[in-house]
């Protein structure tokens, strides 16, 4: 089976709802479903998070990041972290946990390297998306963070299946979209119970063009994608390098500029990125 046929086979399976997840992902999906319940309150969320030591540590780390610790007062308990973050941010953390778990059982060094770079890109982009949403596009920052975390979930899913289809990662990364990434992405996003508005913003990355100045959630993601200092290993950008491209993006925002906003928010972005990388 050649690589394009492999893409189409995975896409066809996804279209039929036949998604193959590692067992640890299935447990996290149950947690995500519980957090999505409107009746899930802080105490219930705390107990759910405390059941996983690694997720507990990441929750406390995010709560102590500059993005969420406005007073500079560090906390050490999961309950305090959950109270500070709220259930919506916890949904983003669990989504990040799930995305990383998709790559956790990859044993091939070359594929693992791509998965590691893809998560670095994702963490940078999610942190940037939240700041851009708050200070530039005025869309909901928590939705932007969540969308940034899940925007490459199709890529992580494909990497988790790559060992079944030798050679699938060879060739032009641009063929991913043409060969079935949207179908795979929509199926995985649906399985993660991602809201339709977020799905549409992710689709804008697959097919859309960024507007300047950016206005929508999709524009927010596209701008964060361009500004990320680590590029996706699955979607190479044409033309200038990442660093060169980032240096040329600037525009007026109110009384300031994008460049000034990013400089003022650098500590916030770096802190959130570091917490997501734990």
ZIRASUL-V922560 format. One record per pair of residues at least 6 apart in sequence whose ideal C-beta (glycine too) atoms are under 6 Angstrom apart, sorted by the first residue. I is the first residue (numbers start at 1). J is the second residue. If there is no record, write none. Layout:
i->I j->J
i->I j->J
//
This chain:
i->3 j->167
i->3 j->168
i->3 j->171
i->4 j->179
i->6 j->165
i->6 j->168
i->7 j->179
i->7 j->180
i->8 j->180
i->11 j->180
i->11 j->183
i->11 j->184
i->14 j->183
i->14 j->184
i->14 j->187
i->15 j->183
i->19 j->191
i->22 j->105
i->24 j->101
i->25 j->98
i->25 j->101
i->28 j->97
i->28 j->98
i->31 j->48
i->31 j->94
i->32 j->94
i->34 j->40
i->34 j->48
i->35 j->87
i->35 j->90
i->35 j->91
i->36 j->193
i->42 j->82
i->42 j->83
i->45 j->82
i->45 j->87
i->45 j->90
i->46 j->78
i->46 j->79
i->46 j->82
i->49 j->55
i->49 j->56
i->49 j->59
i->49 j->78
i->50 j->56
i->50 j->78
i->55 j->97
i->56 j->78
i->58 j->278
i->59 j->78
i->59 j->81
i->59 j->93
i->60 j->81
i->61 j->275
i->61 j->278
i->62 j->275
i->63 j->75
i->63 j->81
i->63 j->84
i->63 j->85
i->64 j->74
i->65 j->271
i->65 j->272
i->65 j->275
i->66 j->267
i->66 j->268
i->66 j->271
i->67 j->268
i->67 j->272
i->75 j->81
i->88 j->142
i->89 j->142
i->92 j->145
i->92 j->146
i->92 j->149
i->95 j->149
i->95 j->150
i->96 j->149
i->96 j->276
i->99 j->153
i->99 j->156
i->102 j->156
i->102 j->157
i->102 j->160
i->103 j->115
i->103 j->156
i->106 j->112
i->106 j->115
i->108 j->163
i->111 j->159
i->111 j->162
i->114 j->233
i->115 j->159
i->117 j->233
i->118 j->152
i->118 j->155
i->118 j->233
i->120 j->230
i->121 j->228
i->121 j->230
i->121 j->232
i->122 j->152
i->123 j->273
i->123 j->276
i->123 j->277
i->124 j->228
i->124 j->230
i->124 j->273
i->125 j->148
i->125 j->224
i->125 j->225
i->125 j->228
i->126 j->145
i->126 j->148
i->126 j->149
i->127 j->269
i->127 j->272
i->127 j->273
i->128 j->224
i->128 j->227
i->128 j->269
i->129 j->144
i->129 j->148
i->129 j->220
i->129 j->221
i->129 j->224
i->130 j->141
i->130 j->144
i->130 j->145
i->131 j->265
i->131 j->268
i->131 j->269
i->132 j->220
i->132 j->223
i->132 j->224
i->133 j->139
i->133 j->141
i->133 j->144
i->133 j->220
i->134 j->141
i->135 j->261
i->136 j->253
i->137 j->214
i->137 j->215
i->137 j->220
i->139 j->217
i->139 j->220
i->144 j->220
i->147 j->198
i->147 j->201
i->147 j->221
i->150 j->194
i->151 j->202
i->151 j->205
i->151 j->221
i->153 j->188
i->154 j->181
i->154 j->184
i->154 j->185
i->154 j->188
i->155 j->234
i->157 j->188
i->162 j->168
i->162 j->169
i->173 j->234
i->173 j->235
i->173 j->236
i->177 j->206
i->182 j->206
i->189 j->199
i->201 j->217
i->201 j->218
i->201 j->221
i->204 j->218
i->205 j->221
i->208 j->218
i->210 j->219
i->210 j->222
i->210 j->223
i->211 j->219
i->212 j->251
i->213 j->251
i->214 j->220
i->214 j->223
i->226 j->245
i->227 j->246
i->231 j->242
i->250 j->257
i->250 j->258
i->250 j->259
i->251 j->258
//
